[in-house]
Amino acid sequence: MKSILLHIEGDSCMKARMQVALDIARTCDAHITCLQAVSYEVFAPGDFYGSALAAAMPKIKEAADELRAEIEKDLENEGVSFEWRFMYGMAETRLLEQSALHDVILVGPNDVGEEGRGPSAMVGELVLKAPVPVFVIPKDTTSLDLGQDVLVAWNGSSEACVALRAAVPLLKHAGKVYLASVAEENGRNRFDFPPSEGAKYLSRHGVSSEVIEIPRGQAKISDTLFSAAQMRECGYMVMGAYGHSRIAEMLLGGVTRRSLSDPQLPIFMAH
């Protein structure tokens, strides 16, 4: 991971994802591209001539400039390589456009301007369409030690394989990697790619792993995975994202959607 695309927005998760970007940059000697997107699609009922937009944009731009000055001042004291890109437009559109020459996108779990539970439409669009993995950072994250253990959610799908493959550069730093599958209620798991294949793949990259099966119980699969990761004091979770619709927040796969609605720890996702 040498090139990090960091979403800049004045939301409650900004501090958390900034810290994670710094932690990854220091560990991997990576460069941070700070992307700040300001939308000009301001809508006011009855504003047929754009007067509300004309009045709002200078204030929005002023707030964006203040945020930039604050963050750049902090970054200049962190000793990491970074650059700033300011663009007009929807954040998800600009992040998608800029992602092709980056290794990972760092975002929060919420849509721009929304602080409630997701799932975020922006995160859904990025996960399903970006050519690189997306690291979703909840606001309670204070740091990311890449040397901590990591839990990889494994269901044998091609999406899980893609996420595992994308995570290898980070997993090489992990203390221990758990390939975790949740037992089906009928006791018969079906894997297109069994966990043993994932473990073999990791071993070829010098990453050792432990295959574990977690009892389903009464909890949702997403909650079961989060609990398993937290019990093992994992720093983050790797997950393949399933979905196929432009309305990504509605038709993401059930486990993906629920995991993004209230993430209990950082989630590294790929599709």
Summary of the structure (lengths in Angstrom):
residues: 271
radius of gyration: 19.3
end to end distance: 17.8
largest distance: 62.5
contacts: 884
relative contact order: 0.16
helix: 39%
strand: 22%
